[in-house]
Amino acid sequence: METYAGPREYQYDTLRFLLIALVVLGHLLELAEGFPHREFLYAVIYSFHMPAFLFLSGMFARFDRIHYIFGLALPYLLLQTLYTSFVHALGDPYVHVEFSRPYWLLWYLFALMVYTALLPVYDSPSRWGRGMLAAGSVVLALLAGCDPSIGYQWSASRIVAFQPWFLLGYYYRKERPWRERLEGMAPLPGAGMAAAAAACCAALEWLVFRCGISAKMMLGAYPYGELHYGWPQRLLIMCCAASAVFLLFVVAAPRMKRRLPLLTTLGQNSLSIYLLHGFLIQLLRLKFPWLLSGTWQVLAVWGLILLALGNPAVGRCVRFLFQAGWYRRLSGRLEERRRARAGAGSGGHIV
């Protein structure tokens, strides 16, 4: 999901791997009923992994017309068709091809389409303006649960509920002087800040579970009335996610710039893991659920999915198909031919 053109920053590739691995594990846990402490682990994952992923996507977001059309809009239409057709063919009678209700994990791709289209609105020149937009997005996220008409259709509820994380990531990237000061922090104050952030994160996680907040409340897809909770619970969920995002991106990321051979490589190919792992999950759900009957089986399948789909060869193919690679190559060749013809024509006149 990377759109930023610049030098490779390995710490964010490593974080991509961590987050996409949690995405895959979360989807496997939905099927693995015998996994130890399944509900607890599932809730911990969903308390922060999607906010963190959207924060990361916001950091590297930019509006590019070609990428928007051929790297977001067309892939959404194609994958929506493929996923719904695939699941229907496997025997799920409740799924059919439609484009106004993003299928399962494709809500994230659709949300990126909306957020990217809004970048000109987000791109305030002043810190005060950016602060007001960020604060307004938090208010909207809290209010979204009050309206029962906002739900899965067009992923409207999730788009509003998770908008602050994309926006904050986008603004965080722009605060380069502040980030450089954090990276240059002395070891002792840095360790103290890391310990304080970890303690705050652990305390908020404990408070979330103490208040009886379920993973379903963290999805951002259901109105308050349906799950019998309200905006204070959503605010607590957001505070918990914010502490984890701070720990990952402000505290940890500046101190993990080294390339980690396997993890960093898999993180560089997180797009292929995200787009393709759903086909394998649905195949397991509908045809081979027994493969997830034991703890070690779940862990083995988890590892195999990450290694197979995060392979650089698979990653290159997916980027070529779904990040406008084919279009750019085709348009480049057509431009070369046009210039060659123009040069040949002008050369003929000179002779």
C-alpha positions as CSV (number, residue, x, y, z in Angstrom):
1,M,0.0,0.0,0.0
2,E,3.0,2.3,-0.4
3,T,2.7,5.3,-2.6
4,Y,5.6,7.4,-1.3
5,A,8.5,7.9,-3.7
6,G,11.7,8.3,-1.7
7,P,14.6,6.4,-0.1
8,R,13.7,3.1,1.4
9,E,13.0,3.3,5.2
10,Y,13.4,-0.2,6.5
11,Q,11.7,0.5,9.9
12,Y,8.4,1.0,8.1
13,D,8.8,-2.2,6.1
14,T,9.4,-4.0,9.3
15,L,6.3,-2.4,10.8
16,R,4.3,-3.4,7.7
17,F,5.3,-7.0,8.3
18,L,4.2,-6.8,11.9
19,L,0.8,-5.3,11.0
20,I,0.0,-7.5,8.0
21,A,1.0,-10.6,10.1
22,L,-1.5,-9.5,12.7
23,V,-4.2,-9.0,10.0
24,V,-3.7,-12.6,8.7
25,L,-3.6,-14.0,12.2
26,G,-6.8,-12.2,13.1
27,H,-8.6,-13.6,10.1
28,L,-7.3,-17.1,11.0
29,L,-8.5,-16.7,14.6
30,E,-12.0,-16.1,13.3
31,L,-12.0,-19.7,12.1
32,A,-9.8,-21.4,14.7
33,E,-12.3,-21.9,17.5
34,G,-9.9,-24.2,19.5
35,F,-7.0,-21.8,19.6
36,P,-6.0,-21.0,23.2
37,H,-7.2,-17.6,24.5
38,R,-8.6,-16.9,21.0
39,E,-11.1,-14.2,22.1
40,F,-8.5,-12.3,24.1
41,L,-5.8,-12.5,21.5
42,Y,-8.3,-11.5,18.8
43,A,-9.5,-8.4,20.8
44,V,-5.9,-7.3,21.5
45,I,-5.1,-7.5,17.8
46,Y,-8.1,-5.5,16.8
47,S,-7.6,-2.9,19.5
48,F,-4.7,-1.3,17.4
49,H,-3.7,-3.1,14.2
50,M,-6.1,-1.3,11.8
51,P,-5.5,2.2,13.2
52,A,-1.8,1.5,13.0
53,F,-2.0,0.3,9.4
54,L,-4.1,3.4,8.4
55,F,-1.6,5.6,10.2
56,L,1.2,4.0,8.1
57,S,-0.8,4.4,4.9
58,G,-1.4,8.0,5.7
59,M,2.3,8.6,6.2
60,F,3.0,7.5,2.6
61,A,-0.1,8.9,0.9
62,R,0.0,11.2,-2.0
63,F,-2.5,12.0,-4.7
64,D,-1.4,10.8,-8.1
65,R,-4.1,10.5,-10.8
66,I,-2.6,7.5,-12.5
67,H,-2.0,5.7,-9.2
68,Y,-5.5,6.5,-8.1
69,I,-7.2,5.1,-11.2
70,F,-5.0,2.1,-11.9
71,G,-3.7,1.5,-8.3
72,L,-6.9,1.9,-6.3
73,A,-10.1,2.3,-8.3
74,L,-9.6,-0.4,-10.9
75,P,-8.0,-2.9,-8.4
76,Y,-11.1,-2.4,-6.2
77,L,-13.5,-3.1,-9.0
78,L,-11.5,-6.2,-10.1
79,L,-10.9,-7.6,-6.7
80,Q,-14.5,-7.0,-5.6
81,T,-15.6,-9.1,-8.6
82,L,-13.0,-11.8,-8.0
83,Y,-13.6,-12.2,-4.3
84,T,-17.4,-12.3,-4.5
85,S,-17.4,-14.6,-7.5
86,F,-14.8,-16.9,-5.8
87,V,-16.7,-17.2,-2.5
88,H,-20.0,-17.7,-4.3
89,A,-18.5,-20.5,-6.4
90,L,-17.2,-22.1,-3.2
91,G,-20.8,-22.4,-2.0
92,D,-21.6,-19.3,0.0
93,P,-25.1,-18.4,-1.1
94,Y,-25.1,-15.1,0.8
95,V,-22.4,-13.4,-1.3
96,H,-22.9,-12.0,-4.8
97,V,-21.2,-9.5,-7.0
98,E,-21.9,-5.9,-5.9
99,F,-19.8,-2.8,-5.7
100,S,-21.6,-0.6,-3.2
101,R,-20.7,-2.9,-0.3
102,P,-17.0,-3.7,-0.2
103,Y,-16.5,-7.4,0.5
104,W,-14.8,-8.2,3.8
105,L,-11.1,-7.0,3.7
106,L,-11.7,-4.8,0.7
107,W,-13.2,-2.1,2.9
108,Y,-9.6,-1.0,3.5
109,L,-8.9,-0.5,-0.2
110,F,-12.2,1.3,-0.6
111,A,-11.4,3.5,2.4
112,L,-8.0,4.4,0.9
113,M,-9.8,5.5,-2.3
114,V,-11.9,7.9,-0.2
115,Y,-9.1,9.2,1.9
116,T,-6.8,9.7,-1.1
117,A,-9.5,11.6,-2.9
118,L,-9.7,13.9,0.2
119,L,-6.0,14.7,0.4
120,P,-6.5,18.1,-1.2
121,V,-8.9,18.9,1.6
122,Y,-6.6,17.4,4.3
123,D,-3.6,19.3,3.0
124,S,-3.9,22.5,5.2
125,P,-0.8,24.7,5.0
126,S,-0.9,25.6,8.7
127,R,-0.5,23.5,11.9
128,W,-3.6,25.2,13.3
129,G,-5.7,24.1,10.3
130,R,-4.3,20.6,10.4
131,G,-5.1,20.4,14.1
132,M,-8.7,21.5,13.5
133,L,-9.1,19.0,10.8
134,A,-7.7,16.2,13.0
135,A,-9.9,17.2,15.9
136,G,-13.0,17.4,13.6
137,S,-12.3,13.9,12.3
138,V,-12.2,12.6,15.9
139,V,-15.5,14.2,16.6
140,L,-17.0,12.7,13.5
141,A,-15.7,9.3,14.4
142,L,-17.4,9.5,17.8
143,L,-20.7,10.7,16.3
144,A,-20.8,8.1,13.5
145,G,-21.9,5.4,15.9
146,C,-25.0,7.4,16.8
147,D,-26.5,7.1,13.4
148,P,-27.9,3.5,12.7
149,S,-28.2,4.3,9.0
150,I,-24.4,4.4,8.6
151,G,-23.1,0.8,8.4
152,Y,-21.5,-1.6,5.9
153,Q,-23.0,0.1,2.8
154,W,-20.1,1.8,1.1
155,S,-18.1,1.0,4.3
156,A,-19.4,4.4,5.5
157,S,-19.2,3.7,9.2
158,R,-15.6,2.4,9.0
159,I,-14.5,5.2,6.7
160,V,-15.6,7.8,9.2
161,A,-14.6,5.9,12.3
162,F,-11.0,5.2,11.1
163,Q,-10.4,8.5,9.3
164,P,-8.5,10.1,12.2
165,W,-5.7,7.5,11.9
166,F,-5.0,8.1,8.2
167,L,-5.2,11.9,8.8
168,L,-2.8,11.8,11.7
169,G,-0.3,9.6,9.8
170,Y,-0.5,12.1,6.9
171,Y,0.3,15.0,9.2
172,Y,2.9,13.1,11.2
173,R,4.9,12.6,8.0
174,K,4.9,16.4,7.4
175,E,6.3,17.1,10.9
176,R,9.9,16.4,9.9
177,P,11.7,18.7,12.4
178,W,9.7,17.1,15.3
179,R,10.5,13.6,14.0
180,E,14.2,14.4,13.7
181,R,14.3,15.6,17.3
182,L,12.8,12.4,18.5
183,E,15.2,10.3,16.4
184,G,18.1,12.3,17.9
185,M,17.0,11.9,21.5
186,A,19.6,10.7,24.0
187,P,19.4,7.0,25.0
188,L,18.3,7.6,28.6
189,P,15.4,10.0,27.9
190,G,14.5,7.7,25.0
191,A,14.4,4.7,27.2
192,G,12.3,6.5,29.7
193,M,9.8,7.6,27.1
194,A,9.6,4.1,25.7
195,A,8.9,2.7,29.2
196,A,6.2,5.3,29.9
197,A,4.6,4.6,26.5
198,A,4.6,0.9,27.0
199,A,3.1,1.3,30.5
200,C,0.4,3.6,29.2
201,C,-0.4,1.2,26.4
202,A,-0.7,-1.8,28.8
203,A,-2.8,0.2,31.2
204,L,-5.3,1.3,28.5
205,E,-5.5,-2.3,27.1
206,W,-6.3,-3.5,30.6
207,L,-9.0,-0.7,31.0
208,V,-10.6,-1.7,27.6
209,F,-11.1,-5.3,28.7
210,R,-12.1,-4.2,32.3
211,C,-14.9,-2.1,30.7
212,G,-16.2,-5.2,28.8
213,I,-15.4,-3.8,25.4
214,S,-15.5,-6.5,22.7
215,A,-13.6,-6.9,19.5
216,K,-16.8,-6.3,17.6
217,M,-17.0,-2.8,19.1
218,M,-13.5,-2.1,17.7
219,L,-14.5,-2.8,14.1
220,G,-16.1,0.6,13.6
221,A,-18.8,-1.0,11.5
222,Y,-21.8,-1.1,13.9
223,P,-23.9,1.7,15.5
224,Y,-23.8,2.1,19.2
225,G,-27.4,0.9,19.7
226,E,-26.8,-2.5,18.1
227,L,-23.9,-3.4,20.4
228,H,-25.2,-1.5,23.5
229,Y,-22.2,0.9,23.9
230,G,-21.7,4.6,23.3
231,W,-19.2,7.3,22.4
232,P,-17.2,7.0,25.7
233,Q,-16.4,3.4,24.9
234,R,-15.3,4.4,21.4
235,L,-13.2,7.2,22.8
236,L,-11.5,4.7,25.1
237,I,-10.9,2.4,22.2
238,M,-9.3,5.3,20.3
239,C,-7.1,6.2,23.2
240,C,-5.9,2.6,23.5
241,A,-5.1,2.6,19.7
242,A,-3.4,6.0,20.0
243,S,-1.1,4.7,22.7
244,A,-0.1,1.7,20.5
245,V,0.4,3.9,17.5
246,F,2.6,6.2,19.6
247,L,4.6,3.3,20.8
248,L,5.1,1.8,17.4
249,F,5.8,4.9,15.3
250,V,7.2,7.6,17.6
251,V,9.1,5.4,20.1
252,A,10.0,2.2,18.3
253,A,10.4,3.1,14.6
254,P,13.3,5.6,14.9
255,R,15.3,2.8,16.7
256,M,14.7,0.0,14.3
257,K,16.2,1.3,11.0
258,R,18.3,-1.7,10.3
259,R,17.1,-4.1,7.7
260,L,15.9,-7.4,9.1
261,P,16.6,-10.0,6.3
262,L,13.3,-11.9,6.3
263,L,10.9,-9.6,8.1
264,T,11.8,-6.5,6.2
265,T,11.5,-8.4,2.9
266,L,8.1,-9.7,3.8
267,G,7.0,-6.2,4.9
268,Q,8.1,-4.8,1.5
269,N,5.6,-7.2,-0.1
270,S,2.7,-6.6,2.4
271,L,0.4,-5.5,-0.5
272,S,0.5,-9.0,-2.1
273,I,-0.2,-10.6,1.3
274,Y,-3.1,-8.2,2.0
275,L,-4.8,-8.6,-1.4
276,L,-4.4,-12.3,-1.9
277,H,-4.6,-13.9,1.6
278,G,-8.3,-13.5,1.7
279,F,-8.7,-16.1,-1.1
280,L,-6.9,-18.7,1.0
281,I,-8.8,-17.8,4.2
282,Q,-12.1,-18.2,2.4
283,L,-10.9,-21.5,0.9
284,L,-10.1,-22.7,4.4
285,R,-13.4,-21.5,5.8
286,L,-15.6,-23.1,3.2
287,K,-13.7,-26.2,2.1
288,F,-10.9,-27.1,4.6
289,P,-11.8,-25.9,8.1
290,W,-10.2,-29.0,9.6
291,L,-6.8,-27.6,8.7
292,L,-7.2,-25.1,11.6
293,S,-8.3,-27.5,14.2
294,G,-5.1,-27.4,16.3
295,T,-2.9,-24.6,17.6
296,W,0.2,-25.8,15.7
297,Q,-1.9,-26.1,12.5
298,V,-3.0,-22.5,12.8
299,L,0.5,-21.3,13.4
300,A,1.8,-23.4,10.5
301,V,-0.8,-22.1,8.1
302,W,-0.1,-18.5,9.3
303,G,3.6,-18.9,8.5
304,L,3.0,-20.5,5.1
305,I,0.6,-17.8,4.0
306,L,3.1,-15.0,5.0
307,L,6.0,-16.7,3.3
308,A,4.2,-17.7,0.2
309,L,2.4,-14.4,-0.5
310,G,5.2,-12.2,0.8
311,N,7.7,-13.8,-1.6
312,P,9.4,-11.0,-3.7
313,A,8.3,-12.7,-6.9
314,V,4.7,-12.6,-5.9
315,G,5.1,-9.1,-4.6
316,R,6.5,-7.9,-8.0
317,C,3.6,-9.5,-9.9
318,V,1.0,-7.9,-7.6
319,R,2.6,-4.5,-7.8
320,F,2.8,-4.7,-11.6
321,L,-0.9,-5.7,-11.8
322,F,-2.4,-3.6,-9.0
323,Q,-0.1,-0.5,-8.6
324,A,-0.3,0.8,-12.2
325,G,2.9,-0.9,-13.1
326,W,1.5,-2.3,-16.4
327,Y,-0.1,1.1,-17.3
328,R,3.1,3.0,-16.7
329,R,5.1,0.5,-18.7
330,L,2.6,0.6,-21.6
331,S,2.4,4.4,-21.6
332,G,6.2,4.6,-21.5
333,R,6.5,2.4,-24.5
334,L,3.8,4.3,-26.4
335,E,5.6,7.6,-25.6
336,E,8.9,6.2,-26.8
337,R,7.3,5.1,-30.1
338,R,5.7,8.5,-30.5
339,R,9.0,10.3,-30.0
340,A,10.7,7.9,-32.4
341,R,8.1,8.6,-35.1
342,A,8.4,12.3,-34.5
343,G,12.2,12.1,-34.7
344,A,12.1,10.1,-37.9
345,G,9.6,12.5,-39.4
346,S,11.7,15.6,-38.5
347,G,14.8,13.9,-39.7
348,G,13.3,13.2,-43.1
349,H,12.5,16.9,-43.6
350,I,16.0,17.9,-42.7
351,V,17.4,15.5,-45.3
